Amino acid sequence: MSDKSKVLILFQRVLVWVLYFYSGFVLYSNKVLLPSMLVSFTRIIYPLSIFWLQIRIKKRTNFLHIDSKMTTSQLWFNLLPVIASLLTVIFSLANLFLYILGKFINF
C-alpha cells in the first residue's frame, strides 16, 4: 500500500473513534434524548463494545465468525456481542446527532 492510502485509512479510523468517543461523552453526561430504556442499554454496553471492537481489530478476525460445525451456544456466543455492539453504536450515534441537531435548532 502506498503511504497516501495508509494515511487516509489512519485518518478515517481516528475520525470514527473520535466520533464514537464523543458520542459516549454526550451519552454519559446526561444529555440524552432517547427513551430511558435505550439509554440504559447503551450505557451498559458502550464500554464493552469498545473493548470488544479493539480485540476484534487487534486479532484481525471476522466480526461474525459462523461455522457449520458450531453448536447453538457457540453461535449465540458469537452473535450476541455483534448485535449488542451494533445496537450500541446506532443508539449512541443517534443520541449524538439528536443532541447536535438540538444545539443547532436552539442556536
Disulfide bonds with the S-S distance in Angstrom:
none
